[in-house]
Amino acid sequence: MAVIVDASVAFKWFLPEEQQEQALALLDTDEALYAPDLILAEVSNAMWVRLRGITGDHRPAVSAAASALPRMLTALMPVADLLPRAIELAFELTHPVYDCVYLALAEQEKAALVTADRRLIEAAVSGGYASYVEALA
């Protein structure tokens, strides 16, 4: 069975964060880890935001993470294929399209989306999609 991971989880694979151990534990399971290819840009951006105020050239670290991430996942799914449903979900849940791409993938694969994004969890639960989201624990 597949597990969908979002950028809030994958980011923790590269930089110290609360719940990093739980995120890293996902890499040690037999579960297939899926994500939309959007995750590459989101994790890279989150790392850039976190590291830009710290002295030094952090481009190599961000580039290394962007290169490693596809190898850490079982499959990267094209965001273009998920976008029509993600847009529907965004309007339905009043939640950003980029987050709904992950939810659309979970729905498509009939899998759990593991996330550390409480706002996404709340939106999915209140919208009737609780069976597709799981808090990183």
mmCIF file of the C-alpha atoms, coordinates in Angstrom:
data_MODEL
# 
_entry.id   MODEL 
# 
loop_
_atom_site.group_PDB 
_atom_site.id 
_atom_site.type_symbol 
_atom_site.label_atom_id 
_atom_site.label_alt_id 
_atom_site.label_comp_id 
_atom_site.label_asym_id 
_atom_site.label_entity_id 
_atom_site.label_seq_id 
_atom_site.pdbx_PDB_ins_code 
_atom_site.Cartn_x 
_atom_site.Cartn_y 
_atom_site.Cartn_z 
_atom_site.occupancy 
_atom_site.B_iso_or_equiv 
_atom_site.pdbx_formal_charge 
_atom_site.auth_seq_id 
_atom_site.auth_comp_id 
_atom_site.auth_asym_id 
_atom_site.auth_atom_id 
_atom_site.pdbx_PDB_model_num 
ATOM 1   C CA . MET A 1 1   ? 0.000   0.000  0.000   1.00 0.00 ? 1   MET A CA 1 
ATOM 2   C CA . ALA A 1 2   ? 1.166   3.528  -0.718  1.00 0.00 ? 2   ALA A CA 1 
ATOM 3   C CA . VAL A 1 3   ? 1.575   6.454  1.632   1.00 0.00 ? 3   VAL A CA 1 
ATOM 4   C CA . ILE A 1 4   ? 1.472   9.992  0.300   1.00 0.00 ? 4   ILE A CA 1 
ATOM 5   C CA . VAL A 1 5   ? 3.938   12.408 1.877   1.00 0.00 ? 5   VAL A CA 1 
ATOM 6   C CA . ASP A 1 6   ? 3.823   16.168 1.561   1.00 0.00 ? 6   ASP A CA 1 
ATOM 7   C CA . ALA A 1 7   ? 6.506   18.829 1.779   1.00 0.00 ? 7   ALA A CA 1 
ATOM 8   C CA . SER A 1 8   ? 5.885   19.375 5.505   1.00 0.00 ? 8   SER A CA 1 
ATOM 9   C CA . VAL A 1 9   ? 7.107   15.810 6.076   1.00 0.00 ? 9   VAL A CA 1 
ATOM 10  C CA . ALA A 1 10  ? 9.840   15.608 3.419   1.00 0.00 ? 10  ALA A CA 1 
ATOM 11  C CA . PHE A 1 11  ? 11.400  18.877 4.619   1.00 0.00 ? 11  PHE A CA 1 
ATOM 12  C CA . LYS A 1 12  ? 12.114  17.169 7.940   1.00 0.00 ? 12  LYS A CA 1 
ATOM 13  C CA . TRP A 1 13  ? 14.251  14.597 6.125   1.00 0.00 ? 13  TRP A CA 1 
ATOM 14  C CA . PHE A 1 14  ? 16.826  17.315 5.398   1.00 0.00 ? 14  PHE A CA 1 
ATOM 15  C CA . LEU A 1 15  ? 16.809  19.899 8.198   1.00 0.00 ? 15  LEU A CA 1 
ATOM 16  C CA . PRO A 1 16  ? 16.248  19.600 11.938  1.00 0.00 ? 16  PRO A CA 1 
ATOM 17  C CA . GLU A 1 17  ? 12.614  20.142 12.822  1.00 0.00 ? 17  GLU A CA 1 
ATOM 18  C CA . GLU A 1 18  ? 10.127  19.090 15.441  1.00 0.00 ? 18  GLU A CA 1 
ATOM 19  C CA . GLN A 1 19  ? 8.949   15.543 14.599  1.00 0.00 ? 19  GLN A CA 1 
ATOM 20  C CA . GLN A 1 20  ? 12.031  14.845 12.498  1.00 0.00 ? 20  GLN A CA 1 
ATOM 21  C CA . GLU A 1 21  ? 12.386  11.347 13.981  1.00 0.00 ? 21  GLU A CA 1 
ATOM 22  C CA . GLN A 1 22  ? 8.824   10.470 12.990  1.00 0.00 ? 22  GLN A CA 1 
ATOM 23  C CA . ALA A 1 23  ? 9.398   11.777 9.472   1.00 0.00 ? 23  ALA A CA 1 
ATOM 24  C CA . LEU A 1 24  ? 12.638  9.829  9.102   1.00 0.00 ? 24  LEU A CA 1 
ATOM 25  C CA . ALA A 1 25  ? 10.895  6.679  10.351  1.00 0.00 ? 25  ALA A CA 1 
ATOM 26  C CA . LEU A 1 26  ? 8.732   6.727  7.212   1.00 0.00 ? 26  LEU A CA 1 
ATOM 27  C CA . LEU A 1 27  ? 11.875  6.099  5.182   1.00 0.00 ? 27  LEU A CA 1 
ATOM 28  C CA . ASP A 1 28  ? 12.510  2.892  7.151   1.00 0.00 ? 28  ASP A CA 1 
ATOM 29  C CA . THR A 1 29  ? 9.142   1.292  6.414   1.00 0.00 ? 29  THR A CA 1 
ATOM 30  C CA . ASP A 1 30  ? 8.143   -1.052 3.620   1.00 0.00 ? 30  ASP A CA 1 
ATOM 31  C CA . GLU A 1 31  ? 5.454   1.418  2.542   1.00 0.00 ? 31  GLU A CA 1 
ATOM 32  C CA . ALA A 1 32  ? 5.660   2.839  -0.953  1.00 0.00 ? 32  ALA A CA 1 
ATOM 33  C CA . LEU A 1 33  ? 6.103   6.617  -0.611  1.00 0.00 ? 33  LEU A CA 1 
ATOM 34  C CA . TYR A 1 34  ? 4.369   8.713  -3.269  1.00 0.00 ? 34  TYR A CA 1 
ATOM 35  C CA . ALA A 1 35  ? 4.266   12.454 -3.799  1.00 0.00 ? 35  ALA A CA 1 
ATOM 36  C CA . PRO A 1 36  ? 3.354   14.850 -6.576  1.00 0.00 ? 36  PRO A CA 1 
ATOM 37  C CA . ASP A 1 37  ? 6.385   16.285 -8.364  1.00 0.00 ? 37  ASP A CA 1 
ATOM 38  C CA . LEU A 1 38  ? 5.394   19.615 -6.828  1.00 0.00 ? 38  LEU A CA 1 
ATOM 39  C CA . ILE A 1 39  ? 7.155   18.407 -3.679  1.00 0.00 ? 39  ILE A CA 1 
ATOM 40  C CA . LEU A 1 40  ? 10.548  19.123 -5.266  1.00 0.00 ? 40  LEU A CA 1 
ATOM 41  C CA . ALA A 1 41  ? 9.831   22.841 -5.588  1.00 0.00 ? 41  ALA A CA 1 
ATOM 42  C CA . GLU A 1 42  ? 8.107   23.059 -2.212  1.00 0.00 ? 42  GLU A CA 1 
ATOM 43  C CA . VAL A 1 43  ? 10.915  21.396 -0.247  1.00 0.00 ? 43  VAL A CA 1 
ATOM 44  C CA . SER A 1 44  ? 13.567  23.390 -2.108  1.00 0.00 ? 44  SER A CA 1 
ATOM 45  C CA . ASN A 1 45  ? 11.712  26.624 -1.383  1.00 0.00 ? 45  ASN A CA 1 
ATOM 46  C CA . ALA A 1 46  ? 11.219  25.771 2.293   1.00 0.00 ? 46  ALA A CA 1 
ATOM 47  C CA . MET A 1 47  ? 14.926  25.025 2.631   1.00 0.00 ? 47  MET A CA 1 
ATOM 48  C CA . TRP A 1 48  ? 15.829  28.283 0.862   1.00 0.00 ? 48  TRP A CA 1 
ATOM 49  C CA . VAL A 1 49  ? 13.566  30.222 3.223   1.00 0.00 ? 49  VAL A CA 1 
ATOM 50  C CA . ARG A 1 50  ? 15.039  28.518 6.294   1.00 0.00 ? 50  ARG A CA 1 
ATOM 51  C CA . LEU A 1 51  ? 18.679  28.849 5.241   1.00 0.00 ? 51  LEU A CA 1 
ATOM 52  C CA . ARG A 1 52  ? 18.795  32.251 3.544   1.00 0.00 ? 52  ARG A CA 1 
ATOM 53  C CA . GLY A 1 53  ? 19.278  34.133 6.808   1.00 0.00 ? 53  GLY A CA 1 
ATOM 54  C CA . ILE A 1 54  ? 22.146  31.906 7.930   1.00 0.00 ? 54  ILE A CA 1 
ATOM 55  C CA . THR A 1 55  ? 25.674  32.886 6.974   1.00 0.00 ? 55  THR A CA 1 
ATOM 56  C CA . GLY A 1 56  ? 27.249  30.809 4.232   1.00 0.00 ? 56  GLY A CA 1 
ATOM 57  C CA . ASP A 1 57  ? 26.435  29.463 0.812   1.00 0.00 ? 57  ASP A CA 1 
ATOM 58  C CA . HIS A 1 58  ? 23.592  26.990 1.233   1.00 0.00 ? 58  HIS A CA 1 
ATOM 59  C CA . ARG A 1 59  ? 22.952  26.429 -2.457  1.00 0.00 ? 59  ARG A CA 1 
ATOM 60  C CA . PRO A 1 60  ? 24.777  23.063 -2.410  1.00 0.00 ? 60  PRO A CA 1 
ATOM 61  C CA . ALA A 1 61  ? 22.596  21.798 0.458   1.00 0.00 ? 61  ALA A CA 1 
ATOM 62  C CA . VAL A 1 62  ? 19.363  22.798 -1.261  1.00 0.00 ? 62  VAL A CA 1 
ATOM 63  C CA . SER A 1 63  ? 20.542  21.352 -4.577  1.00 0.00 ? 63  SER A CA 1 
ATOM 64  C CA . ALA A 1 64  ? 21.598  18.107 -2.887  1.00 0.00 ? 64  ALA A CA 1 
ATOM 65  C CA . ALA A 1 65  ? 18.193  17.768 -1.236  1.00 0.00 ? 65  ALA A CA 1 
ATOM 66  C CA . ALA A 1 66  ? 16.421  18.412 -4.539  1.00 0.00 ? 66  ALA A CA 1 
ATOM 67  C CA . SER A 1 67  ? 18.546  15.695 -6.150  1.00 0.00 ? 67  SER A CA 1 
ATOM 68  C CA . ALA A 1 68  ? 18.116  13.191 -3.319  1.00 0.00 ? 68  ALA A CA 1 
ATOM 69  C CA . LEU A 1 69  ? 14.378  13.588 -2.821  1.00 0.00 ? 69  LEU A CA 1 
ATOM 70  C CA . PRO A 1 70  ? 13.257  11.714 -5.964  1.00 0.00 ? 70  PRO A CA 1 
ATOM 71  C CA . ARG A 1 71  ? 15.419  8.748  -4.936  1.00 0.00 ? 71  ARG A CA 1 
ATOM 72  C CA . MET A 1 72  ? 13.846  8.712  -1.472  1.00 0.00 ? 72  MET A CA 1 
ATOM 73  C CA . LEU A 1 73  ? 10.359  8.363  -2.908  1.00 0.00 ? 73  LEU A CA 1 
ATOM 74  C CA . THR A 1 74  ? 8.887   5.362  -4.660  1.00 0.00 ? 74  THR A CA 1 
ATOM 75  C CA . ALA A 1 75  ? 7.149   7.526  -7.233  1.00 0.00 ? 75  ALA A CA 1 
ATOM 76  C CA . LEU A 1 76  ? 6.709   11.162 -8.183  1.00 0.00 ? 76  LEU A CA 1 
ATOM 77  C CA . MET A 1 77  ? 3.354   11.812 -9.802  1.00 0.00 ? 77  MET A CA 1 
ATOM 78  C CA . PRO A 1 78  ? 2.881   14.640 -12.332 1.00 0.00 ? 78  PRO A CA 1 
ATOM 79  C CA . VAL A 1 79  ? 1.105   17.609 -10.787 1.00 0.00 ? 79  VAL A CA 1 
ATOM 80  C CA . ALA A 1 80  ? -0.572  18.296 -14.135 1.00 0.00 ? 80  ALA A CA 1 
ATOM 81  C CA . ASP A 1 81  ? -2.568  15.071 -13.793 1.00 0.00 ? 81  ASP A CA 1 
ATOM 82  C CA . LEU A 1 82  ? -3.689  15.974 -10.269 1.00 0.00 ? 82  LEU A CA 1 
ATOM 83  C CA . LEU A 1 83  ? -4.463  19.631 -10.849 1.00 0.00 ? 83  LEU A CA 1 
ATOM 84  C CA . PRO A 1 84  ? -8.077  19.359 -12.066 1.00 0.00 ? 84  PRO A CA 1 
ATOM 85  C CA . ARG A 1 85  ? -9.153  17.501 -8.914  1.00 0.00 ? 85  ARG A CA 1 
ATOM 86  C CA . ALA A 1 86  ? -6.942  19.684 -6.701  1.00 0.00 ? 86  ALA A CA 1 
ATOM 87  C CA . ILE A 1 87  ? -8.683  22.804 -8.003  1.00 0.00 ? 87  ILE A CA 1 
ATOM 88  C CA . GLU A 1 88  ? -12.084 21.257 -7.226  1.00 0.00 ? 88  GLU A CA 1 
ATOM 89  C CA . LEU A 1 89  ? -10.904 20.395 -3.718  1.00 0.00 ? 89  LEU A CA 1 
ATOM 90  C CA . ALA A 1 90  ? -9.461  23.874 -3.182  1.00 0.00 ? 90  ALA A CA 1 
ATOM 91  C CA . PHE A 1 91  ? -12.808 25.498 -3.923  1.00 0.00 ? 91  PHE A CA 1 
ATOM 92  C CA . GLU A 1 92  ? -14.695 22.900 -1.905  1.00 0.00 ? 92  GLU A CA 1 
ATOM 93  C CA . LEU A 1 93  ? -12.430 23.164 1.143   1.00 0.00 ? 93  LEU A CA 1 
ATOM 94  C CA . THR A 1 94  ? -11.402 26.825 0.765   1.00 0.00 ? 94  THR A CA 1 
ATOM 95  C CA . HIS A 1 95  ? -7.798  25.691 0.996   1.00 0.00 ? 95  HIS A CA 1 
ATOM 96  C CA . PRO A 1 96  ? -4.748  26.366 -1.248  1.00 0.00 ? 96  PRO A CA 1 
ATOM 97  C CA . VAL A 1 97  ? -4.500  24.416 -4.487  1.00 0.00 ? 97  VAL A CA 1 
ATOM 98  C CA . TYR A 1 98  ? -0.892  23.357 -3.852  1.00 0.00 ? 98  TYR A CA 1 
ATOM 99  C CA . ASP A 1 99  ? -1.932  21.550 -0.652  1.00 0.00 ? 99  ASP A CA 1 
ATOM 100 C CA . CYS A 1 100 ? -4.964  20.045 -2.356  1.00 0.00 ? 100 CYS A CA 1 
ATOM 101 C CA . VAL A 1 101 ? -2.671  18.458 -4.954  1.00 0.00 ? 101 VAL A CA 1 
ATOM 102 C CA . TYR A 1 102 ? -1.466  16.113 -2.195  1.00 0.00 ? 102 TYR A CA 1 
ATOM 103 C CA . LEU A 1 103 ? -5.016  15.389 -1.106  1.00 0.00 ? 103 LEU A CA 1 
ATOM 104 C CA . ALA A 1 104 ? -6.003  14.698 -4.716  1.00 0.00 ? 104 ALA A CA 1 
ATOM 105 C CA . LEU A 1 105 ? -3.165  12.180 -4.965  1.00 0.00 ? 105 LEU A CA 1 
ATOM 106 C CA . ALA A 1 106 ? -4.256  10.493 -1.733  1.00 0.00 ? 106 ALA A CA 1 
ATOM 107 C CA . GLU A 1 107 ? -7.788  10.249 -3.064  1.00 0.00 ? 107 GLU A CA 1 
ATOM 108 C CA . GLN A 1 108 ? -6.578  8.913  -6.429  1.00 0.00 ? 108 GLN A CA 1 
ATOM 109 C CA . GLU A 1 109 ? -4.348  6.270  -4.836  1.00 0.00 ? 109 GLU A CA 1 
ATOM 110 C CA . LYS A 1 110 ? -6.826  5.503  -2.022  1.00 0.00 ? 110 LYS A CA 1 
ATOM 111 C CA . ALA A 1 111 ? -3.962  6.088  0.372   1.00 0.00 ? 111 ALA A CA 1 
ATOM 112 C CA . ALA A 1 112 ? -3.258  8.127  3.479   1.00 0.00 ? 112 ALA A CA 1 
ATOM 113 C CA . LEU A 1 113 ? -1.616  11.517 3.144   1.00 0.00 ? 113 LEU A CA 1 
ATOM 114 C CA . VAL A 1 114 ? 0.855   11.848 6.011   1.00 0.00 ? 114 VAL A CA 1 
ATOM 115 C CA . THR A 1 115 ? 1.341   15.511 6.829   1.00 0.00 ? 115 THR A CA 1 
ATOM 116 C CA . ALA A 1 116 ? 2.523   17.813 9.591   1.00 0.00 ? 116 ALA A CA 1 
ATOM 117 C CA . ASP A 1 117 ? 0.320   20.597 8.214   1.00 0.00 ? 117 ASP A CA 1 
ATOM 118 C CA . ARG A 1 118 ? -2.435  21.091 10.790  1.00 0.00 ? 118 ARG A CA 1 
ATOM 119 C CA . ARG A 1 119 ? -4.375  23.502 8.568   1.00 0.00 ? 119 ARG A CA 1 
ATOM 120 C CA . LEU A 1 120 ? -4.526  20.909 5.801   1.00 0.00 ? 120 LEU A CA 1 
ATOM 121 C CA . ILE A 1 121 ? -5.664  18.233 8.246   1.00 0.00 ? 121 ILE A CA 1 
ATOM 122 C CA . GLU A 1 122 ? -8.375  20.515 9.624   1.00 0.00 ? 122 GLU A CA 1 
ATOM 123 C CA . ALA A 1 123 ? -9.596  21.430 6.130   1.00 0.00 ? 123 ALA A CA 1 
ATOM 124 C CA . ALA A 1 124 ? -9.676  17.798 5.011   1.00 0.00 ? 124 ALA A CA 1 
ATOM 125 C CA . VAL A 1 125 ? -11.448 16.606 8.154   1.00 0.00 ? 125 VAL A CA 1 
ATOM 126 C CA . SER A 1 126 ? -14.040 19.388 8.109   1.00 0.00 ? 126 SER A CA 1 
ATOM 127 C CA . GLY A 1 127 ? -14.639 18.764 4.394   1.00 0.00 ? 127 GLY A CA 1 
ATOM 128 C CA . GLY A 1 128 ? -15.290 15.060 4.829   1.00 0.00 ? 128 GLY A CA 1 
ATOM 129 C CA . TYR A 1 129 ? -11.903 13.763 3.702   1.00 0.00 ? 129 TYR A CA 1 
ATOM 130 C CA . ALA A 1 130 ? -10.649 12.551 7.091   1.00 0.00 ? 130 ALA A CA 1 
ATOM 131 C CA . SER A 1 131 ? -10.014 9.060  5.732   1.00 0.00 ? 131 SER A CA 1 
ATOM 132 C CA . TYR A 1 132 ? -7.336  10.489 3.443   1.00 0.00 ? 132 TYR A CA 1 
ATOM 133 C CA . VAL A 1 133 ? -5.239  12.399 5.989   1.00 0.00 ? 133 VAL A CA 1 
ATOM 134 C CA . GLU A 1 134 ? -3.039  11.293 8.829   1.00 0.00 ? 134 GLU A CA 1 
ATOM 135 C CA . ALA A 1 135 ? -1.040  13.510 11.142  1.00 0.00 ? 135 ALA A CA 1 
ATOM 136 C CA . LEU A 1 136 ? 2.668   12.806 11.326  1.00 0.00 ? 136 LEU A CA 1 
ATOM 137 C CA . ALA A 1 137 ? 3.073   11.086 14.672  1.00 0.00 ? 137 ALA A CA 1 
# 
